[in-house]
């Protein structure tokens, strides 16, 4: 019979991302949910937890919409319901192709 005090659960493998770290001024995509198309956005701040502050430029608009605390789209521990106010950010297609 296994000793439950010393038995550990198998760890879920971490997804590794081989993309560059986001930086101030970087162009990224912002989307309201994981299923919506992305809008152009520019990074204006980065938190210690790697959440981004973004200036979002919606199609047909001339002003930016500011979003704070935006998580990366591939963060598995963030549900769509948790990001209703922030949305998600992703790398542009050009960055993803350089991988």
PyMOL commands that set and color helices and strands:
alter all, ss='L'
color gray80, all
select helices_A, chain A and resi 80-83+93-98
alter helices_A, ss='H'
color red, helices_A
select strands_A, chain A and resi 27-31+39-46+52-57+65-72+88-90
alter strands_A, ss='S'
color yellow, strands_A
deselect
rebuild
show_as cartoon
